[in-house]
Amino acid sequence: MTQDTTKVLVIGGAGYIGAHTCKALAARGFAPVVYDNLSLGHESFVRWGPLVRGDILDTERLRATILEHDAAAVMHFAALAYVGESMSEPARYWRNNVAGTMSMLDAMRATPCRRVVFSSTCAVYGEPASVPITEATPANPINPYGRTKLVCEGMLRDYGAAYGIRSVALRYFNACGADASGEIGELRDPEPHLIPRALMAALGHVGDFRVFGGDYPTPDGTAVRDYIHVTDLAAAHVAALRRLLDGHGTDVFNLGTGTGYSVKQVLDAIARVTGQTIPPVAGDRRPGDPAILVADAARARAALGFDPVASEIGTIVRSAWAWHRRAHPRRAA
């Protein structure tokens, strides 16, 4: 099977990271087929291949879709991914994330398709004893979201050993930014993430912008994160797919820049780009939020050729600002 005929089933491909990855796949000669129930995704984001409307829990529909499109591989983005919500509604996360991943793997078992790229998370590490975090750092998630992702990684290894389904799990850090052309970006309601929420506040769409926690054991008291541009993440997914197509076995990789920024530093970058200072309201820490998460992505650089080119904080904010001005025009005062 040559690359220009290789079809990839992208579950959750109408969402933020999934849609950017579909664009990257198409640009590199692959044929993405989006499978999405559109509960959180957007039909307008499906621009680089067909859309099959379906739920990840519908094993039979997944099986039929894989066979109909002769998919050589699957990419799985169809997870619930809000830490705070996972603390208050863990049942939703266990059903969608864990039962959904099992449904996908069982559908694959009933087809010849034996390759999957899995969207995982740095939340599997919990509160690491030291940073930067390597793949050898003990996984000890402190919220249901991270726990469901870690269970899914174990499921991937077990299905690989028993049924020959090879996988790459990508543990990425804070996804952010938007496509440079402005075609797609972060579009959620409600929007819980720092950069888009701050930009929406600058545009008059958020009136209660808060910084959650000012007493962390960090230099300025706010949480520190490793921010990775979504287009760099998308490129890494394509590289992981190629690794599987080349015959490599199951593996896991961190995706991050190795540089951490505090919430205050991010807000300073936003002020520089937008020309606006957003006066945040101080809030309590959110349950389940670690103080510092910064990646060591050396293994991804070596094995995948991972080289973030768009993840400088100013580049991230500029791309997101361009997207949000288009998606959320400034609200009149």
C-alpha positions in Angstrom: 0.0 0.0 0.0 1.6 3.3 -1.1 1.3 6.4 1.0 -0.9 8.3 -1.4 -3.6 5.7 -1.1 -3.3 5.1 2.7 -6.6 5.9 4.4 -6.6 6.7 8.1 -9.7 6.6 10.2 -9.6 9.7 12.5 -11.9 9.1 15.5 -12.8 12.6 16.9 -11.4 14.2 13.7 -13.9 17.1 13.9 -12.4 18.3 17.2 -9.5 20.7 17.8 -6.4 18.4 17.6 -8.1 15.9 15.4 -9.0 18.4 12.7 -5.5 19.9 12.7 -4.1 16.4 12.3 -6.4 15.7 9.4 -5.0 18.7 7.7 -1.5 17.5 8.3 -2.3 14.0 7.1 -3.8 15.4 3.8 -0.8 17.7 3.3 1.5 14.6 3.6 -0.4 12.5 1.1 -2.7 10.5 3.4 -6.4 10.2 3.1 -8.2 11.0 6.5 -11.7 9.7 7.1 -13.3 11.5 10.0 -15.5 9.4 12.4 -17.2 11.8 14.9 -20.5 12.1 16.7 -20.2 15.9 16.6 -21.1 16.2 20.3 -18.0 18.3 20.8 -16.6 18.5 17.3 -17.6 20.8 14.4 -18.8 19.6 11.0 -17.2 22.8 9.6 -13.8 21.5 10.7 -14.1 18.4 8.4 -12.4 19.7 5.2 -9.8 17.1 4.2 -11.9 14.0 3.7 -15.3 12.4 4.3 -17.2 12.5 7.6 -18.8 9.4 9.0 -21.2 10.4 11.8 -21.0 7.8 14.6 -20.1 7.2 18.2 -17.0 5.5 19.5 -19.1 3.3 21.7 -20.8 1.9 18.5 -18.4 -1.0 17.9 -20.3 -2.4 14.9 -20.4 0.9 13.1 -16.7 1.4 13.8 -15.9 -2.0 12.4 -18.1 -1.4 9.3 -16.4 2.0 8.7 -12.9 0.6 9.0 -13.8 -2.1 6.4 -15.7 0.2 4.1 -12.8 2.6 3.8 -10.1 0.0 4.0 -8.4 2.0 6.7 -4.7 1.1 7.2 -4.6 2.7 10.7 -6.8 4.5 13.2 -6.1 7.7 15.2 -8.1 8.1 18.4 -8.9 11.7 19.6 -12.4 11.0 20.9 -11.8 11.4 24.6 -13.3 13.7 27.2 -10.4 15.8 28.4 -11.4 18.3 31.1 -9.6 17.7 34.4 -12.1 19.6 36.5 -15.1 17.9 34.9 -13.5 14.5 35.4 -13.3 15.2 39.1 -17.1 16.0 39.3 -18.3 13.6 36.7 -15.9 10.6 36.7 -18.6 8.2 35.3 -18.7 10.1 32.0 -14.9 9.8 31.7 -14.7 6.1 32.5 -17.5 5.3 30.0 -16.4 7.5 27.1 -12.6 7.2 27.5 -12.2 3.6 28.7 -15.2 1.8 27.3 -14.8 3.9 24.1 -11.2 2.8 23.7 -12.2 -0.8 24.2 -15.0 -0.4 21.7 -12.5 0.9 19.1 -10.0 -1.9 19.8 -12.7 -4.6 19.5 -13.8 -3.1 16.2 -10.2 -3.2 15.0 -9.9 -6.9 16.1 -12.7 -7.7 13.7 -10.9 -6.2 10.8 -7.4 -6.4 9.3 -6.5 -3.0 10.7 -3.7 -3.4 13.3 -2.3 0.1 13.8 -3.5 2.9 16.1 -2.1 6.3 17.2 -3.6 7.2 20.6 -4.0 10.6 22.0 -2.7 10.4 25.6 -1.7 13.0 28.1 0.9 14.2 30.6 -1.9 13.9 33.2 -0.9 10.3 33.6 2.1 11.5 35.6 0.2 13.3 38.3 2.5 15.3 40.6 6.0 14.2 39.4 8.8 14.2 41.9 11.1 16.1 39.4 11.0 17.8 36.1 11.5 17.6 33.2 9.3 14.5 32.9 10.6 11.5 30.9 8.6 8.5 29.8 10.3 6.6 32.7 8.8 9.0 35.3 6.4 6.9 37.4 2.8 7.3 36.2 0.6 8.4 39.2 -2.4 10.3 37.9 -4.2 12.5 40.5 -7.5 13.0 38.5 -10.0 10.7 36.8 -9.0 12.1 33.4 -5.4 11.0 33.8 -6.4 7.7 35.3 -8.6 6.8 32.3 -5.9 7.6 29.9 -3.4 5.5 31.8 -5.8 2.6 31.8 -6.2 3.0 28.0 -2.5 2.8 27.5 -2.4 -0.4 29.5 -5.3 -1.7 27.3 -3.3 -0.9 24.2 -0.3 -2.9 25.4 -2.5 -5.9 26.3 -4.4 -5.8 23.0 -1.0 -5.5 21.3 0.4 -8.6 23.0 -2.7 -10.7 22.5 -4.1 -9.5 19.2 -1.2 -7.9 17.3 -2.6 -4.4 17.4 0.4 -2.1 17.4 0.1 1.4 18.9 1.9 4.6 19.6 0.5 6.6 22.6 1.4 10.3 22.5 1.5 11.9 25.9 1.2 15.5 25.1 1.5 18.5 27.3 -0.7 21.7 26.9 -2.0 21.8 23.4 -2.6 25.3 22.2 -2.5 27.7 19.2 -4.3 27.6 15.9 -3.7 26.7 12.3 -1.6 29.5 10.7 -4.1 30.0 7.8 -6.9 30.6 10.3 -9.1 27.8 9.0 -9.4 26.0 12.3 -8.6 26.6 15.9 -10.0 26.1 19.5 -13.8 26.4 19.5 -15.5 25.1 22.6 -18.4 26.1 24.7 -17.6 26.4 27.6 -13.9 27.1 27.1 -11.9 26.1 30.1 -8.3 26.5 28.8 -6.1 29.4 29.8 -4.9 30.9 26.4 -8.3 30.8 24.5 -10.2 31.9 27.6 -7.9 34.9 28.2 -8.2 35.9 24.5 -11.9 35.6 24.7 -11.8 37.8 27.7 -9.8 40.4 25.7 -12.5 40.3 23.1 -15.3 40.8 25.6 -16.7 37.3 25.5 -15.6 36.2 29.0 -16.4 38.4 32.0 -15.2 36.2 34.8 -11.6 35.4 33.8 -9.8 33.8 36.7 -6.4 32.5 37.6 -6.8 29.2 39.5 -4.3 29.2 42.3 -1.6 31.7 43.2 0.1 29.7 45.9 1.7 26.9 44.0 5.4 26.1 44.8 6.6 27.9 41.7 8.6 31.2 41.2 5.5 33.4 40.9 3.0 31.2 42.6 1.0 30.2 39.5 1.0 26.8 37.8 3.7 26.1 35.2 2.9 24.2 32.0 4.7 23.2 28.8 2.8 24.6 25.9 2.9 22.9 22.6 1.4 24.3 19.4 -1.3 22.1 17.9 0.4 22.0 14.5 3.5 20.6 16.1 1.3 18.0 17.7 -0.3 17.2 14.4 3.0 16.7 12.7 4.0 14.3 15.5 0.9 12.2 14.9 1.8 11.8 11.3 5.3 10.8 12.3 3.9 8.2 14.7 1.7 6.9 11.9 4.7 6.5 9.6 6.5 4.7 12.4 3.7 2.1 12.6 3.5 1.8 8.9 7.3 1.1 8.8 6.7 -1.9 11.1 7.7 -0.6 14.5 6.0 -1.9 17.6 4.0 -0.4 20.4 5.5 2.6 22.1 4.8 5.7 24.1 6.3 9.2 23.7 6.1 12.6 25.4 5.3 15.6 23.3 6.4 18.9 24.7 9.0 21.6 24.3 11.0 21.2 27.5 10.2 24.8 28.5 7.6 25.7 31.1 5.7 29.0 31.4 3.7 30.1 34.4 0.1 31.4 34.1 1.5 34.9 34.8 4.1 34.6 32.1 1.5 33.4 29.6 -0.7 36.4 30.5 2.2 38.7 30.0 2.7 37.2 26.5 -0.9 37.7 25.7 -0.7 41.4 26.8 2.3 41.9 24.5 0.5 40.4 21.5 -3.0 41.9 22.0 -2.0 45.2 23.6 -4.4 44.5 26.4 -3.9 43.7 30.0 -6.4 41.2 31.3 -7.0 41.8 35.0 -7.6 38.3 36.4 -9.6 37.5 39.4 -7.7 35.3 41.8 -9.3 31.9 42.3 -8.7 28.8 44.4 -6.7 26.0 43.0 -8.7 23.5 40.9 -8.8 20.0 42.3 -6.6 17.7 40.3 -4.2 20.4 39.0 -0.5 19.7 39.5 1.9 22.6 40.1 4.5 22.0 37.3 4.3 19.9 34.2 7.3 20.2 31.8 8.3 17.5 29.2 11.5 15.8 28.3 10.7 14.9 24.7 14.2 13.4 23.8 12.8 10.0 22.8 10.2 11.6 20.4 13.0 13.7 18.8 15.1 10.6 18.3 12.4 8.1 17.2 9.8 10.4 15.4 12.0 13.3 14.3 9.8 15.5 16.6 11.0 19.1 16.2 8.5 21.7 17.4 8.8 24.7 15.1 5.7 26.8 16.1 5.7 26.4 19.9 7.5 29.6 21.0 4.9 31.3 23.3 4.7 34.4 21.2 4.0 32.3 18.1 1.4 30.3 19.9 -0.4 33.4 21.2 -0.3 35.2 17.8 -1.9 32.3 16.0 -4.6 31.8 18.6 -5.3 35.6 18.6 -5.8 35.6 14.9 -8.2 32.7 15.1 -10.2 34.1 18.0 -10.6 37.5 16.4 -12.1 35.7 13.4 -14.2 33.2 15.4 -15.2 35.6 18.2 -15.4 39.1 16.8 -14.9 41.8 19.5 -18.1 42.4 21.5 -19.1 46.0 21.8 -18.7 47.4 25.3 
